[in-house]
C-alpha cells in the first residue's frame, strides 16, 4: 500500500506557478544569450556577472526570478580618423565637354565623417586609374579647416588633355599619417572626374563653373530660381516670350529684384578652339511682359581688364535675337579666355527674367 501511495505521488502534477516560473526563467536566459551574441557580432566584449537562479521546488507563488546575467556594455569605439562622405558634385557633371588643353576646376562638397580635422596636411592623391589631368597630388583644403562632422567644398585644379576623346581620372585622400582613403564607410570609393574633350563648350551645362554676383554680393552656386538677390540656372525646356517651348538647354538669368538690378557671371577660362563661334538665341521669358534689360557678353584675357564682346537691348516684343560671333575675327581663337554673361534691368524695371538659349562655343 505504501508503494502504491509512493508511485501515485510521483505522478501528481507540479504546481502551475512552478511551471510558469520555469518558463519565465528560460525566456530570460534566451534573451540574455541573444543579447550576448549581438554584442559579440558587433565586436564588443560584454562583461558578464551573476549566476543561474535555482528553480522553485515548493508549491505556491514563487518570487520573480532575477536576470540570469547582468550586462555591462563595452566601450564605444571611436570613429576612424580617415572617413569621408560625398554630399554632392558642385560642378563639372559627368561627361561635361571641355575644350582641349583647357584648365578647369572640379569641386565636390564632402562631409568629414572621421575623427580628425581636415587641413592642408590632408591631400588629394591620384589613384593611378585613368588620366591624372595634370594633378598627382594637391592639398585637400587650401584655407581653413573642416572639422569632424562638418561639410565643406574641396577642389582640384585640372587640365584637359590636348587630344579629343573621353577621359576619366580618380583620386583618393591621404591623411598626414600616410593613410590612403576614399568615400563611404569602408573608405574604398574614389572621387571621379569624367570629361569629354571636344572643340566646343556649353555655358549652360557649366553654370556652376562661373563666379556669380549681384549688388547683393557673391552668389553661391547652385542658385535657386526666385532668389531675390538674383539667379542664374540651367533650364531644360525654356519658354520664350513668343510662346514657344524649346527642347534645348538654356542659361536663364534674373537680376537682383530691385529697380535697375543686375547679375553677372564670369566663367572659368577656356582655350578657344580653332574656328570657334559663340552662338546663342536670347530673349525675354514668357510671362514677364515688363521685361526691359540690357544683355552683355564680356571677355577677359589672362589678368587683363574685362571687355565687352557684344551687347543687346531686349524688351517683351514677342521676338528673339539670334547671336553668332566669329571668335576668329575677334582675335580670341587659340587663347585662354574667360567669358562673362551679364543682365541689367533698365528704367527702374524689377522682376526680370531672360533666356540665353544653348549658349556655346562651337565650330
ABEGO torsion letter per residue (X at the ends): XAAAAAAAAAABBBBAAAAAAAAAAAAAAAAAAAAAAAAAAAGBBBBBBEBBBBBBABBEBBBBBBBABBBBBBBBBBBBABBBBBABBABGBBGBBBBBGBBBBBBBBBBBABABBBBAABBBBBAGBEBAGGBABBBABABEBBBBGBBBBBBBBBBBBABBEBBBBBBBBBBAAGBBBBBEAAGABBBBBBBBBBBBBBAAAAAAABBBBBAAEBBBOBBBBGBAAEBBBBBABBBBAAGBBBABBBBBBBBBBBBGBBBBBBBBBBBBBBGBBBBBBBEBBBGBAABBBBBBBBBBBEABBBBBABBBBBBBAGBBBBBBBBAAAAGABGBBBBBBBBBBBBGGBBGBBBBBBGBBBBX
